[in-house]
Amino acid sequence: MHHGVSMLHTLTLEQRTEILTVLEGTLQVGFVTSNPENRLISKVLEKGDMFVFPVGLPHFQHNVGTGNAVAIAALSSQNPGAITLANAVFGSKPDISADVLAKAFQVDKNIVYIQLPVKV
């Protein structure tokens, strides 16, 4: 991953854990705790560092180094499934109403669909 981001996602079935080991480069990783706190837990990892993403929480990896980053992830299931949150919310078919999304994200409904969602 060269200056890339693993989009904010969550593993499905809520009983899956992910462990990540950095083999090369520098990654910022993080996850968001559950309601009501919704706190971001984030750390910068270097070669040899490991990080565990807790069961069912939205999480990400971002290459913050000057070159490529390589990491290996192990999952607690052979087929955990994953949901990329932005695609699920902004790329649903049919679209989720702009009124609903505006209320959910507490923004003006005119900015909800400014851009088309990016497909990953």
C-alpha distances in whole Angstrom, upper triangle without the diagonal:
4,6,5,8,9,12,15,17,19,20,24,27,27,27,24,22,18,17,14,14,11,12,10,9,10,10,12,13,16,19,22,26,28,31,33,31,27,26,22,22,19,17,15,14,14,14,16,17,17,17,19,19,23,24,24,22,20,17,13,10,9,7,10,10,11,9,5,5,6,9,12,14,17,19,23,24,23,23,22,21,19,20,18,20,20,20,23,25,25,24,27,30,32,31,32,34,33,36,35,31,33,35,32,30,33,32,34,34,34,30,29,28,28,25,24,21,18,18,14
4,5,9,11,14,17,19,22,24,27,30,30,31,27,25,22,21,17,17,14,14,11,9,10,10,13,15,18,21,24,27,30,33,35,32,29,27,24,23,20,18,16,15,15,15,18,18,19,20,22,22,25,27,27,25,22,19,15,12,9,7,9,8,8,6,4,6,9,12,15,17,21,23,27,27,27,26,26,25,22,23,20,22,21,22,25,26,26,26,29,31,34,32,33,35,34,37,36,32,33,36,33,30,33,32,34,34,34,30,29,28,27,24,24,22,19,19,16
4,7,10,13,15,18,21,23,26,30,29,30,27,25,22,21,18,17,15,16,13,10,10,9,11,13,16,19,22,25,28,30,32,30,26,25,21,21,17,16,14,14,15,16,19,18,19,19,22,21,25,26,26,23,20,17,13,10,7,5,6,7,8,7,7,8,11,13,17,18,22,24,27,28,28,27,26,25,22,22,19,20,19,21,24,25,24,24,27,30,32,30,31,33,32,34,33,30,30,33,30,27,30,29,31,31,31,27,27,26,25,22,22,20,17,18,16
4,7,9,12,15,18,20,23,27,26,27,24,22,19,19,16,17,14,16,14,12,11,10,11,12,15,17,20,23,26,28,30,28,24,23,20,19,17,16,14,15,16,17,19,19,19,18,20,19,22,24,23,21,18,15,11,8,6,5,8,10,11,10,9,9,11,12,15,16,20,21,25,25,25,24,23,21,18,18,15,17,16,17,20,21,21,21,24,27,29,27,28,30,29,32,30,27,28,30,28,25,28,27,29,29,29,25,24,24,23,20,20,17,14,15,12
4,6,9,11,14,17,20,23,23,24,21,20,17,17,14,16,14,16,15,13,12,9,9,10,12,14,16,20,22,25,26,24,21,20,16,17,14,15,14,14,16,17,19,18,18,16,17,16,19,21,19,17,14,11,7,6,4,6,9,12,14,13,12,11,12,12,15,15,18,19,22,23,23,22,20,19,15,15,12,14,13,14,17,18,18,19,21,25,27,25,25,28,26,29,27,24,25,27,24,22,25,25,27,27,27,23,22,22,22,19,19,16,13,14,11
4,7,8,11,13,16,20,19,21,18,16,13,14,12,14,14,16,16,15,14,10,10,9,11,12,15,18,20,23,25,23,20,19,16,16,14,15,14,15,17,18,19,18,16,15,15,13,16,17,16,14,11,9,6,5,6,9,12,14,17,16,14,12,12,11,13,12,15,16,19,19,20,18,16,15,12,12,9,11,12,13,15,17,17,17,20,23,25,24,24,27,26,28,26,23,25,27,24,22,25,25,28,27,28,24,22,22,22,20,19,16,13,13,10
4,6,10,12,15,19,18,20,18,17,15,16,15,18,17,20,20,18,17,13,12,11,11,12,13,17,18,21,23,22,18,18,15,16,15,16,16,17,20,21,22,20,19,17,17,14,17,17,15,13,10,8,6,7,8,12,14,17,20,19,17,15,16,15,16,15,17,17,20,20,21,19,17,14,11,10,6,8,8,9,12,13,13,14,16,20,22,20,20,23,22,25,23,19,21,23,20,18,22,22,24,24,24,21,19,19,19,17,16,13,11,11,9
4,7,10,13,17,16,18,16,15,14,16,15,18,18,21,21,20,18,14,12,10,9,9,10,13,14,17,19,18,14,14,12,13,13,15,16,17,20,22,23,20,19,16,15,12,14,14,12,10,6,5,5,8,10,14,16,19,22,22,20,18,18,17,17,15,17,16,19,19,21,19,16,14,10,9,6,6,7,10,11,12,13,14,16,20,22,20,19,22,21,23,21,18,20,21,17,16,19,20,23,22,24,20,18,19,20,18,17,14,13,13,11
4,7,9,13,12,15,13,13,12,14,14,18,19,22,22,22,20,16,15,12,11,9,11,13,14,17,19,19,15,16,14,15,15,17,18,19,22,23,23,21,19,16,14,11,12,12,10,8,5,6,7,10,13,16,19,21,24,24,21,19,19,17,17,14,15,14,16,16,17,15,12,10,7,5,4,5,8,9,10,11,13,14,15,19,21,19,19,22,22,24,21,18,21,22,18,17,21,22,25,24,25,22,20,20,22,20,19,15,14,13,12
4,6,10,9,11,9,10,10,13,14,18,20,23,24,24,22,18,17,13,12,9,10,12,12,15,18,18,14,16,14,15,16,18,20,20,23,24,24,21,18,15,13,10,10,9,6,6,4,6,9,12,15,19,21,24,27,26,24,21,20,18,17,14,14,12,13,14,15,13,10,9,6,5,7,7,11,12,11,13,16,16,16,20,22,21,20,23,23,25,22,19,22,22,19,18,22,24,26,26,28,25,22,23,25,23,22,18,17,16,15
4,7,7,8,6,8,9,12,14,18,20,22,24,25,23,20,19,15,14,12,13,14,14,17,20,20,17,18,17,17,18,20,22,21,24,25,24,22,18,16,13,10,10,8,6,8,8,9,11,14,17,21,23,26,29,28,25,22,21,18,16,13,12,9,10,10,12,10,6,6,4,6,9,10,14,14,13,15,18,18,18,21,23,22,22,25,26,27,24,22,25,25,22,22,25,27,30,29,31,28,25,26,28,26,24,20,20,18,16
4,5,8,7,10,12,15,17,21,23,26,28,28,27,23,23,19,18,15,15,16,15,18,21,21,19,20,20,20,21,23,25,25,28,28,27,25,22,19,16,13,12,9,7,10,10,12,15,18,21,24,27,30,32,31,29,26,24,21,19,16,15,12,12,11,12,10,6,5,6,7,10,11,15,15,13,15,18,18,17,19,21,21,21,24,25,27,23,22,25,25,21,22,26,28,30,29,31,29,25,26,29,27,25,21,21,19,17
4,6,7,10,13,17,19,23,26,28,30,31,30,26,25,22,20,17,17,17,16,18,21,22,20,22,22,22,23,25,28,27,30,30,29,27,23,21,17,14,13,9,7,11,13,15,18,21,24,27,30,33,36,35,32,29,27,24,22,18,16,13,11,10,13,10,7,8,9,10,14,15,18,18,16,18,21,21,20,22,24,24,23,26,28,29,25,24,27,27,23,24,28,30,33,31,34,32,28,29,32,30,28,25,25,23,21
4,6,8,11,15,18,21,24,27,29,30,28,24,23,19,17,14,14,13,12,15,18,19,17,18,19,19,20,23,25,25,28,29,27,25,21,18,15,12,10,6,4,8,11,13,16,19,23,26,28,31,34,34,31,28,26,23,21,17,16,12,11,11,14,12,9,10,10,11,14,15,18,19,16,18,22,22,21,24,25,25,23,27,28,28,25,24,27,26,22,23,26,29,32,31,33,31,28,29,32,30,29,25,25,24,22
4,7,10,14,17,20,23,26,29,29,28,25,24,20,18,16,16,15,15,18,20,21,19,20,20,20,21,23,25,25,28,28,26,24,20,17,14,12,9,6,7,10,13,15,18,20,24,27,29,32,35,34,31,28,26,22,20,16,14,10,8,9,12,12,9,11,12,14,17,18,21,22,20,22,25,25,24,27,29,29,27,30,32,32,29,27,30,29,26,27,30,32,35,35,37,35,32,33,35,34,32,28,28,26,24
4,7,10,13,17,20,22,25,26,25,22,21,17,16,14,16,15,15,19,22,21,19,20,19,18,19,21,23,22,24,25,23,21,17,14,11,9,8,5,7,10,12,13,15,17,21,24,26,28,32,30,28,24,22,19,16,12,10,7,5,6,10,9,6,9,10,13,15,17,20,21,19,21,24,24,24,27,29,28,27,31,32,33,29,28,31,30,26,27,30,32,35,34,37,34,31,32,34,32,31,27,26,24,22
4,7,10,14,17,20,22,23,22,19,18,15,14,12,14,14,15,19,21,20,18,18,17,16,17,18,19,18,21,21,19,17,13,11,7,6,6,5,7,9,11,11,13,15,19,21,24,26,29,28,25,22,20,16,14,10,8,6,5,8,11,12,9,11,12,14,16,17,21,21,20,23,25,26,26,29,31,30,29,32,33,34,31,29,31,31,27,27,30,32,36,35,37,34,32,32,34,32,31,27,26,25,22
4,7,10,13,16,18,19,18,15,15,12,12,11,14,15,17,20,23,22,19,19,17,15,15,15,17,15,18,18,16,14,11,8,6,5,7,8,10,10,11,10,11,12,16,18,20,22,25,24,21,18,16,12,10,7,6,5,7,9,11,12,10,12,11,14,15,17,20,21,20,23,25,25,26,29,31,30,29,33,33,34,31,29,32,32,28,27,31,32,35,35,37,34,31,32,33,31,30,26,25,23,20
4,7,10,13,16,17,16,14,14,11,12,12,16,17,19,23,25,23,21,20,18,15,14,14,15,13,15,14,13,11,7,6,4,6,9,11,13,13,14,12,12,12,15,17,19,20,24,22,20,16,14,10,8,6,5,7,9,12,13,15,13,15,15,17,18,20,22,23,23,26,28,28,29,32,34,33,33,36,36,37,34,32,34,34,30,30,33,34,38,38,39,36,33,34,35,33,32,28,27,25,22
4,7,10,12,13,12,10,12,9,11,13,16,18,21,24,26,24,22,20,18,15,13,12,12,10,11,11,10,8,5,5,6,8,11,14,15,15,15,12,11,9,12,13,16,17,20,19,16,12,10,7,6,4,7,9,12,14,15,17,15,17,15,18,18,20,22,23,24,26,27,28,29,32,35,34,33,36,36,38,35,32,34,35,31,30,33,34,37,37,38,35,33,33,34,32,31,27,25,24,21
4,6,9,11,11,10,12,11,14,16,19,21,24,28,30,27,25,23,20,17,15,13,12,9,9,8,6,6,4,7,9,11,15,17,19,18,18,15,14,11,13,13,15,16,18,17,15,11,9,5,5,6,9,12,15,17,18,19,18,20,19,21,21,23,25,26,27,29,31,31,32,35,38,37,36,39,39,41,38,35,37,38,34,33,36,37,40,40,41,38,36,36,37,34,33,30,28,27,23
4,6,7,8,8,11,11,14,17,20,23,26,29,31,28,26,24,20,18,15,12,10,7,6,5,5,6,6,9,12,14,17,20,21,20,19,16,14,11,12,11,13,12,15,13,11,8,6,4,7,9,12,15,18,20,21,22,21,22,21,23,22,24,25,26,28,30,31,31,33,36,38,37,37,40,39,41,39,36,37,38,35,33,36,37,40,40,41,37,35,36,36,33,33,29,27,26,23
4,7,9,10,14,14,18,20,24,26,29,33,35,32,30,27,24,21,19,16,14,10,8,5,6,8,10,12,15,17,21,23,25,24,23,19,17,14,14,12,14,13,15,13,10,8,5,5,7,10,13,17,20,22,22,23,23,24,23,25,24,27,28,29,30,32,33,33,35,38,41,39,40,42,42,44,42,39,40,42,38,36,39,40,43,43,43,40,38,38,38,35,35,31,28,28,24
4,7,9,13,14,18,21,25,27,31,34,36,33,30,28,24,22,19,16,13,10,7,5,8,10,12,14,18,19,23,25,26,25,24,20,17,14,13,10,12,10,11,9,7,5,5,7,10,13,16,20,23,25,25,26,25,26,24,26,25,27,28,29,31,33,33,33,35,38,41,39,40,42,41,44,42,39,40,41,38,36,39,39,42,42,42,39,37,37,37,34,34,31,28,27,24
4,7,10,13,16,20,23,26,29,33,34,31,28,26,22,20,17,14,11,8,6,6,10,10,13,15,18,19,23,26,26,25,23,19,16,12,11,8,8,6,8,7,6,4,6,9,12,15,18,21,25,27,27,27,26,27,25,26,24,26,26,28,30,31,31,32,35,38,40,38,38,41,40,42,40,37,38,39,36,34,37,37,39,40,40,36,35,35,34,32,32,29,26,26,23
4,7,10,13,17,20,23,26,29,31,28,25,23,19,17,13,10,7,6,5,7,10,10,12,13,16,17,21,24,24,22,20,17,14,10,9,6,6,5,8,8,8,6,9,10,13,15,18,21,24,26,27,27,26,26,24,25,22,24,24,26,28,29,30,30,33,36,39,37,36,39,37,39,38,34,35,37,34,31,34,34,36,37,37,34,33,33,32,30,30,28,25,25,22
4,6,10,13,17,20,23,26,27,25,22,19,16,14,10,8,6,5,7,9,11,10,11,11,14,14,18,20,21,18,17,13,10,6,5,5,6,7,11,11,10,7,9,9,12,13,16,18,22,24,24,25,23,23,20,21,19,20,21,23,25,26,26,27,30,33,35,33,33,35,34,36,34,31,32,33,30,28,30,30,33,34,34,31,30,30,30,28,28,25,22,23,20
4,7,11,14,17,20,23,24,21,18,16,12,11,7,6,4,6,9,12,14,11,12,10,13,13,16,19,19,16,14,11,8,6,5,6,6,9,13,14,13,11,12,12,14,14,18,19,22,24,25,25,23,23,20,20,18,19,19,22,23,24,25,26,28,32,34,32,31,33,32,33,32,28,29,30,27,25,27,27,31,31,32,28,27,28,28,26,27,24,22,23,20
4,7,11,14,17,20,21,19,16,14,10,8,6,6,6,7,11,13,14,11,10,8,10,9,12,15,16,13,11,7,6,4,6,9,10,12,16,17,15,12,13,11,13,12,15,16,19,21,22,22,20,20,17,17,16,16,18,20,21,22,23,24,26,30,32,30,29,31,30,32,30,26,28,28,25,23,26,27,30,31,32,28,26,28,28,26,26,23,21,22,19
4,7,10,13,16,18,15,12,10,7,5,4,6,9,10,14,17,17,14,12,9,10,8,10,13,13,10,9,6,6,7,9,12,13,16,19,20,19,16,17,14,16,14,16,16,18,21,23,22,19,19,16,16,15,15,16,19,20,20,22,23,25,29,31,28,27,29,28,30,27,24,25,26,22,20,23,24,28,29,30,26,25,26,27,25,26,23,21,22,20
4,7,10,13,15,12,9,8,6,5,7,10,12,14,18,20,20,16,14,11,10,7,8,10,10,6,6,4,7,9,12,15,16,19,23,23,22,19,19,17,17,15,16,16,17,19,22,21,17,17,15,14,13,13,15,18,18,18,20,22,23,27,28,26,25,27,26,27,25,22,23,23,20,18,21,23,26,27,29,26,24,25,26,25,25,22,21,22,20
4,7,9,11,9,6,5,5,6,9,12,15,17,21,23,23,20,18,14,13,10,10,11,10,6,6,7,9,12,15,18,19,22,26,27,25,23,23,21,21,19,20,18,19,21,24,23,19,19,16,15,14,12,15,18,17,17,19,22,22,26,27,25,23,25,24,25,22,20,21,20,17,16,18,20,24,25,27,24,22,24,25,25,25,22,22,23,21
4,7,9,7,5,5,7,7,11,14,18,19,23,25,25,21,19,15,13,10,9,10,10,7,8,9,13,16,18,22,22,26,29,30,29,26,26,23,23,20,21,19,19,21,24,23,20,20,17,17,17,15,18,20,19,19,22,24,24,28,29,27,25,26,26,26,23,21,22,21,18,17,19,22,26,26,29,26,24,27,28,28,28,25,25,26,24
4,6,6,5,8,10,11,15,18,21,23,27,29,28,25,22,18,16,13,11,11,9,7,9,12,15,18,21,25,26,29,32,33,32,29,28,26,25,22,22,20,20,22,25,23,20,20,18,16,17,15,18,20,18,18,21,23,23,26,27,25,23,25,24,24,21,19,21,19,16,16,18,21,25,25,28,26,24,26,28,28,28,25,26,26,25
3,5,5,9,12,14,17,21,24,26,30,32,32,28,26,22,20,17,14,14,13,11,12,15,18,22,24,27,28,32,35,36,35,32,32,29,29,26,26,24,24,25,28,26,23,22,20,19,19,16,19,21,20,18,21,24,24,27,27,25,22,23,23,22,19,18,19,17,14,15,16,20,23,24,27,25,23,26,28,28,28,26,27,28,27
4,6,9,12,15,18,22,25,27,31,34,33,30,27,24,22,19,17,17,15,13,14,17,20,23,25,29,29,33,36,37,36,33,34,31,31,28,29,27,26,28,31,29,26,25,23,21,22,19,21,24,22,20,23,26,26,29,29,27,24,25,24,23,20,19,20,17,15,15,16,19,23,24,27,26,24,27,29,29,30,28,29,30,29
4,5,9,11,15,18,22,24,28,31,30,27,25,21,19,17,15,16,15,13,14,15,18,21,23,26,26,30,33,35,34,31,32,29,29,27,27,26,26,28,31,29,26,26,23,22,22,19,21,24,23,21,24,27,27,30,31,28,25,26,26,25,22,21,21,19,16,16,17,20,24,25,28,26,24,27,29,29,30,28,29,30,29
4,7,9,13,16,20,22,26,29,28,25,23,19,18,15,14,15,13,10,10,12,15,18,20,23,23,27,30,31,30,28,28,26,27,24,25,23,24,26,28,27,23,23,20,18,18,15,17,20,19,18,21,23,24,27,28,26,23,24,23,23,20,18,19,17,14,14,15,18,22,23,26,23,21,24,26,26,27,24,25,26,25
4,6,10,13,17,19,23,26,26,22,20,17,16,14,13,15,15,11,11,12,14,16,18,21,21,24,28,29,29,26,27,25,25,23,24,23,24,26,29,28,24,24,21,20,19,17,19,22,22,20,23,25,26,30,31,28,26,27,26,26,23,21,21,20,17,16,18,20,24,25,28,25,23,26,27,27,28,25,26,27,26
4,6,10,13,16,20,23,23,19,18,14,14,12,13,15,14,11,10,9,11,13,14,17,17,21,24,25,25,22,23,21,22,20,22,21,23,25,27,26,23,23,20,19,17,16,17,21,21,20,22,24,26,29,31,28,26,27,26,27,24,22,22,22,19,17,19,21,24,26,27,24,23,25,26,26,26,24,24,25,23
4,7,11,13,17,20,20,16,14,11,11,10,11,14,14,11,11,9,11,12,14,17,16,19,23,24,23,21,21,19,20,18,20,20,21,23,26,26,22,23,20,20,19,18,19,23,23,22,24,27,28,32,33,31,29,31,29,30,28,25,26,25,22,20,23,24,28,29,31,28,26,28,29,28,29,26,25,26,24
4,7,10,13,17,17,13,13,10,11,11,13,16,16,13,12,9,9,10,11,13,13,16,19,20,20,17,18,17,18,17,19,20,21,24,26,26,23,23,20,20,19,18,19,22,23,23,25,27,28,32,34,31,30,32,30,31,29,26,27,27,24,22,24,25,29,30,31,28,27,28,29,28,28,25,24,25,23
4,6,10,13,14,10,10,9,11,12,14,18,19,16,15,12,11,10,11,12,11,13,17,18,18,15,16,15,17,16,18,20,22,25,26,27,24,24,22,22,21,21,22,25,26,26,28,29,31,35,37,34,33,35,34,35,33,30,30,31,28,25,28,29,32,33,34,31,30,31,31,30,31,28,26,27,24
4,7,10,12,9,10,10,13,14,17,20,21,18,17,14,12,10,9,9,8,10,13,15,15,12,14,13,16,16,19,21,23,26,27,28,25,26,23,24,22,22,23,26,27,28,29,30,32,36,38,36,35,37,35,37,35,31,32,33,30,27,30,30,34,35,35,32,31,32,32,30,31,28,26,27,24
4,7,8,6,7,8,12,13,17,20,21,19,18,14,13,10,10,10,10,10,14,14,13,10,11,10,13,14,16,19,21,24,25,26,24,25,23,24,22,23,24,27,28,29,30,31,33,37,39,37,36,39,37,39,37,34,35,35,32,30,33,33,36,37,38,34,33,34,34,32,32,29,27,27,24
4,6,6,9,11,15,17,20,23,25,23,22,18,16,12,12,10,10,9,12,12,12,9,10,10,13,15,18,20,23,26,27,28,26,27,25,26,25,26,27,29,31,32,33,34,36,39,42,40,39,42,40,42,40,37,38,39,36,33,36,36,40,40,41,37,36,37,36,34,34,32,29,29,26
4,6,9,12,15,18,21,24,26,24,23,20,17,14,14,12,13,11,13,13,12,9,9,9,11,14,16,20,22,25,25,27,26,27,25,27,26,28,29,30,32,34,35,35,37,40,43,41,41,44,43,45,43,39,41,41,38,36,39,39,42,43,43,40,38,39,38,36,36,33,30,30,27
4,7,10,14,17,20,23,25,23,23,20,18,15,16,15,16,15,17,16,15,12,11,9,11,13,15,18,20,23,24,26,25,26,25,27,27,29,30,31,33,35,36,36,38,41,44,42,42,45,44,46,43,40,42,42,39,37,40,41,44,44,45,42,40,41,41,38,38,35,32,32,28
4,7,11,13,17,20,22,20,20,17,16,13,14,14,15,14,17,17,16,12,12,10,11,12,14,17,19,22,23,25,23,25,23,25,25,26,28,29,31,32,33,34,36,39,42,40,39,42,41,43,40,37,39,39,36,34,37,38,41,42,43,39,38,38,38,36,36,33,31,30,27
4,7,10,13,16,18,17,18,15,14,12,14,15,16,16,20,19,17,14,12,9,10,10,11,13,15,18,20,21,20,22,21,23,22,24,26,27,28,30,32,32,34,37,39,38,37,40,39,41,38,35,37,37,34,32,35,36,40,40,41,38,36,37,37,35,35,32,29,29,25
4,7,10,13,15,14,14,11,11,10,13,15,16,17,21,20,19,15,14,11,11,9,11,12,14,17,19,20,18,20,18,20,20,21,23,25,25,27,29,30,31,34,36,35,34,37,36,38,35,32,34,34,30,29,32,33,36,37,38,35,33,34,35,33,33,29,27,27,24
4,6,9,12,11,12,10,11,12,15,17,19,20,24,24,21,18,16,13,12,10,10,10,11,14,17,18,15,17,16,18,18,19,22,24,24,25,28,28,29,33,35,33,32,35,35,36,33,31,33,32,29,28,31,32,36,36,38,35,32,34,35,33,32,29,27,27,24
4,7,8,7,9,7,9,11,14,17,19,21,24,24,22,18,17,14,13,10,11,10,11,14,16,16,13,15,13,15,15,16,19,21,20,22,24,25,26,29,31,30,28,31,31,32,29,27,29,29,25,24,27,29,32,33,34,31,29,30,32,30,29,26,25,24,21
4,6,6,9,9,12,14,18,20,22,24,28,28,26,22,21,18,17,13,13,11,11,14,17,17,13,15,14,15,16,17,20,22,21,22,25,26,26,29,31,30,28,31,31,32,29,27,29,28,24,24,27,29,33,33,35,32,30,31,33,31,31,27,26,26,23
4,6,9,10,14,16,20,23,25,27,31,30,28,24,23,19,18,14,13,10,10,12,15,14,11,13,12,14,16,16,19,21,19,21,24,25,24,27,29,28,27,30,30,31,27,26,28,27,24,24,27,29,33,32,35,32,29,31,33,31,30,27,26,25,23
4,7,9,13,16,19,23,25,27,31,30,28,25,24,20,19,15,15,12,12,13,16,14,10,11,10,11,13,12,16,17,16,17,20,21,21,24,25,25,23,26,26,27,24,22,25,24,20,21,24,26,29,29,31,29,26,27,29,28,27,23,23,22,20
4,6,10,13,17,20,22,25,28,28,26,23,22,20,19,16,16,14,14,16,18,17,13,13,11,11,12,11,15,16,15,16,19,20,21,24,26,24,22,25,25,26,23,21,23,22,18,18,21,24,27,27,29,27,24,25,27,26,26,22,22,22,20
4,7,11,14,18,19,23,26,26,24,21,21,18,18,15,16,15,16,17,19,17,14,13,10,9,9,8,11,13,13,13,16,17,18,22,23,22,20,23,23,24,21,18,20,20,17,16,19,21,24,24,26,23,21,22,24,23,22,19,18,18,17
4,7,10,14,16,19,22,22,20,17,17,15,15,13,14,14,16,17,19,18,14,14,11,11,10,10,12,14,15,16,18,19,20,24,26,24,23,25,25,26,24,21,23,23,20,18,22,23,26,26,28,25,22,23,25,23,23,19,18,18,16
4,7,10,12,15,19,19,17,14,14,13,14,12,15,15,17,19,20,19,16,15,12,12,10,11,12,14,16,17,18,19,21,24,26,25,24,26,26,28,25,22,24,25,21,20,23,23,26,27,28,24,22,23,24,22,21,18,16,17,14
4,7,9,12,15,15,13,10,11,10,12,11,14,15,18,20,21,20,18,17,14,15,13,14,15,17,18,20,21,21,24,27,29,27,27,30,29,31,29,25,27,28,25,23,26,26,29,29,30,26,25,25,25,23,23,20,18,18,15
4,6,9,12,12,11,9,11,11,14,14,17,19,22,23,24,23,21,20,17,17,15,16,16,18,20,21,21,22,25,28,30,28,28,30,29,31,29,26,27,29,26,23,26,26,29,29,29,26,24,25,24,22,22,20,17,18,15
4,6,8,8,8,6,9,10,14,15,19,20,24,25,26,25,24,23,20,20,18,19,19,21,23,24,24,25,28,31,33,31,31,33,32,34,33,29,30,32,29,27,29,29,32,32,32,28,27,27,27,24,25,22,19,20,17
4,7,9,9,9,12,13,17,18,22,23,27,28,29,29,27,26,23,23,21,22,21,23,26,26,26,27,30,34,35,33,33,35,33,35,34,30,31,33,30,27,29,29,32,33,32,29,28,28,27,25,26,24,21,23,20
4,6,7,7,11,13,17,19,22,25,28,30,30,30,29,28,26,26,24,25,24,26,29,30,29,30,33,36,38,36,36,38,37,39,38,34,35,36,34,31,33,33,35,36,36,32,32,32,31,28,29,27,24,25,22
4,7,9,13,15,19,21,25,28,31,33,33,33,32,31,28,29,26,27,27,28,31,32,31,32,35,38,40,38,38,40,38,41,40,36,37,39,36,33,36,35,37,38,37,33,33,33,31,29,30,28,25,26,24
4,7,10,13,17,20,23,26,30,31,30,31,30,29,27,28,25,27,26,27,30,32,31,31,34,37,40,38,38,40,39,42,40,37,38,40,37,34,37,36,38,39,38,34,34,33,32,29,30,28,24,25,22
4,7,10,14,16,20,23,26,28,27,27,27,26,24,25,23,25,25,25,28,30,29,29,32,35,37,36,37,39,38,41,39,36,37,39,36,34,36,36,38,38,38,34,33,33,32,29,29,26,23,23,20
4,7,10,13,17,19,23,24,24,24,24,24,22,23,21,23,23,24,27,28,28,28,31,34,37,35,35,38,37,40,38,34,36,37,34,32,35,35,37,38,37,34,33,32,32,29,29,26,23,22,19
4,7,10,14,17,20,22,21,22,21,22,20,22,21,23,24,24,27,29,29,29,31,34,37,35,36,39,38,40,39,35,37,38,35,33,36,36,39,39,39,36,34,34,33,31,30,27,24,23,19
4,7,10,13,17,18,18,19,18,19,18,20,19,22,23,24,25,27,28,28,30,33,36,34,35,38,37,39,37,34,36,37,34,32,35,36,38,38,39,35,34,34,34,31,30,27,24,23,19
4,7,10,14,15,15,16,16,17,16,19,19,22,23,24,25,27,29,28,30,33,35,34,35,38,38,40,37,34,37,38,34,33,36,37,40,39,40,37,35,35,35,32,31,28,25,23,20
4,7,10,12,12,13,12,14,13,16,17,19,21,22,23,25,27,26,28,30,33,32,32,35,36,38,35,32,35,35,32,31,34,35,38,38,39,35,33,33,34,31,30,26,24,22,19
4,7,9,9,11,11,13,14,17,18,21,23,23,24,26,28,28,29,31,34,33,33,37,37,39,36,33,36,36,33,32,36,37,40,39,41,38,35,35,36,34,32,29,26,25,21
4,5,7,8,7,10,11,15,16,19,22,22,21,24,27,26,26,29,31,31,31,34,35,37,34,31,34,34,31,30,34,35,38,38,39,36,33,34,35,33,31,28,26,24,21
4,7,9,8,11,13,16,19,20,24,24,23,26,28,28,28,30,33,33,32,35,36,38,34,32,35,35,31,32,35,37,40,39,41,38,35,36,38,35,34,30,29,26,23
4,5,5,9,12,15,18,20,23,23,22,25,28,27,26,28,31,31,31,34,36,37,34,32,35,35,31,32,35,37,40,39,41,38,35,35,37,35,33,29,28,25,22
4,6,9,12,16,18,21,24,23,22,26,28,26,26,28,31,31,31,35,36,38,35,33,37,37,33,34,37,39,41,40,42,39,36,36,38,35,33,29,27,24,22
4,6,9,13,16,18,21,20,19,22,25,23,23,24,27,28,28,32,33,35,32,30,34,34,30,31,35,36,38,37,38,36,33,32,35,32,30,26,24,22,19
4,7,10,13,15,19,18,17,20,22,21,21,23,25,26,25,29,30,32,29,27,31,31,27,28,31,33,35,34,36,33,30,30,32,30,28,24,23,21,18
4,7,10,13,16,14,13,17,19,18,17,19,22,22,22,26,27,29,26,25,28,28,25,25,29,30,33,31,33,30,27,27,29,27,24,21,20,17,15
4,7,9,12,11,11,14,16,15,15,18,20,20,20,24,25,27,24,22,25,25,22,22,26,27,29,28,29,27,24,24,26,23,21,18,17,14,12
4,6,9,8,7,10,12,12,12,15,17,17,16,20,21,23,20,18,21,22,18,19,22,23,26,24,26,23,20,20,22,20,18,15,14,12,11
4,6,6,6,9,10,10,11,15,17,16,16,19,19,22,19,17,20,21,17,17,21,21,23,22,23,21,18,17,19,17,15,12,11,10,8
4,6,5,6,8,9,10,14,16,14,13,16,16,18,16,13,16,17,14,13,17,18,20,19,21,18,15,15,17,16,15,11,12,11,11
4,5,5,6,7,10,13,15,12,12,15,14,17,15,12,14,16,13,12,16,16,18,17,18,15,12,12,14,12,11,8,8,9,10
4,6,5,5,7,10,12,11,12,15,15,18,16,13,16,18,16,15,19,19,20,18,19,17,13,13,15,12,10,7,7,7,8
4,6,6,6,9,11,10,10,13,14,17,14,12,16,17,14,15,18,18,20,18,20,18,14,14,17,15,13,10,11,10,11
4,6,6,10,11,8,7,10,11,13,11,8,12,13,11,11,15,15,16,14,16,14,11,11,14,13,12,9,12,12,13
4,6,9,10,7,7,10,10,13,12,9,12,14,12,12,15,14,15,13,14,12,9,8,11,10,8,6,9,10,12
4,7,8,7,8,12,12,15,14,12,15,17,16,16,19,18,19,16,17,15,12,10,13,11,8,6,8,8,11
4,6,5,7,10,12,15,13,12,15,17,15,16,19,19,20,17,18,17,13,12,16,14,11,10,12,11,13
3,5,8,11,13,16,15,14,18,19,18,19,22,22,22,18,20,19,16,14,17,16,13,12,14,13,16
4,7,9,12,14,13,13,16,18,17,19,21,21,21,17,18,18,15,13,17,16,14,13,16,15,18
4,6,8,11,10,10,13,15,14,15,18,17,17,13,15,15,11,10,13,13,11,11,14,14,17
4,6,8,7,7,10,12,11,13,15,15,15,12,14,14,10,10,14,15,13,12,16,16,19
4,5,5,6,9,10,11,12,14,13,13,9,12,12,9,10,14,15,14,14,18,19,22
4,5,5,6,9,10,10,11,10,9,6,8,9,6,7,11,13,13,14,17,19,22
4,6,5,6,9,10,10,10,9,6,9,11,9,11,14,16,17,17,21,23,25
4,5,5,6,9,10,10,11,8,12,13,10,12,15,17,17,17,20,22,24
4,5,5,6,8,8,9,7,11,10,7,9,13,14,14,14,17,19,21
4,6,5,5,5,6,5,8,8,6,10,12,15,16,16,19,21,23
4,6,5,7,8,8,12,12,10,14,16,18,19,19,22,24,26
4,6,8,11,10,14,13,11,14,16,18,19,17,20,22,23
4,6,9,9,12,11,9,12,14,16,17,16,19,21,22
4,7,9,12,11,10,14,15,18,19,19,22,24,25
4,6,8,7,8,11,12,15,17,17,20,23,25
4,5,6,7,10,11,14,17,18,21,24,26
4,5,5,8,10,13,15,16,19,22,24
4,6,7,7,11,13,15,19,22,24
4,6,5,9,11,13,16,19,22
4,6,8,10,11,14,17,19
4,5,7,8,12,15,18
4,7,9,12,15,18
4,6,9,12,15
4,6,9,13
4,6,9
4,6
4
